[in-house]
Amino acid sequence: MTPSDEARRLLRKADQDRAVFHVIKNQPGIDAEMACLHAQQAVEKCLKAVLLASGITFRRTHNLNELVDRILDLGLPFPFAADHCAPRRDACLR
């Protein structure tokens, strides 16, 4: 599988995680922790897709901050609007 194919696969999976999050987030008996797991997974997959599509290798991680930092440090296109970022890095707020 090429890096571009893998990036597309991750984006499809991210869309599924996002859909699951929206379905379960307000369901009685579902902990917010479980719903947020799917939101985190969707974001993680999008970030990794950006790196893969750009031919960038990265270590196996679930750390969103590390993935965001890698994307910003390399000046790659960011997959989310700046106002969706945590204000821990100035570059993310531009």
N, C-alpha and C positions, 0 to 999 in steps of 0.2 A: 504494500500500500504506500503510495507516495505521501509526502508531507501534506500536500494540498488535499488529497483524499481523506487523510486522517483528520485534518482541520475541519473539513465538511462533516465528517462523521461526528466529531465532537460537538459541532454546532447543532446537529440534529438531536443529539443526546441532551444538550443544554436546553433546547426548546422543550423536550419532554420533561426534564426536571422542573422547568419554569411552569409548565402546565400542571404538573402534580402539585407544586407549591400553591398555585392559585385555587386548585380544587380543594385541598385539605386545610388551608390556613384558617378557615373559620368553622371547621367541622367540630361539633361537640365531641369531647373525648380524645381529640388529637392534641397532644402537647405542642406548644409553639416551637419547642426544640426540634421536633420531628419535621414540622413544616419548614423551619429555617434550614434544616439540613439540605433540603432540595433546592432552596434558594442559593445556598452557598455552593452547592454542586453545579448549578447552572452558571454562576459567575465564574467559578474555577475553570469550567470547560471552555467558556468564551475566551478567557485570558490565555489559556493554553492553545486554543485555536489560532489566536493572533500570532503567538510565538512560532507555532508549527508552520503556518502559512508563510511566515517570513524566513523560514529555514533556520530558525534559532533553536539550539538545543537547550534543555533545562533539566535540572535534577527532578526526580520524582518528589513532589511535594503537594500538600494541600494548603499551604500557607499563601493566602491571597495577597498579603502585603509583599511577599517576596516576588510573586508573579507580576504584580502591579509595578514594583520597583524595576524589575527587569525590562518591562515594556517601556516605561518612561525613560529609563537610562539609555535605551537604544533608540529613542525617538520614534518608536513605532506608532501607528495609528491606534488610538485608544478606543476600545469597543463600547464605551459608555460615555454619557454626557459627564462633563466635569463635576456637575453638582451632585452626582451619585457617588462621588469618591469621599472617603474619609479625609478630613483636612490635615492629615499627618505629613503631607509633602506639598510644598508650594507649587510644584509643577502640576500637580493634580488639580489645582484650583484654577488654573489658567483657562 
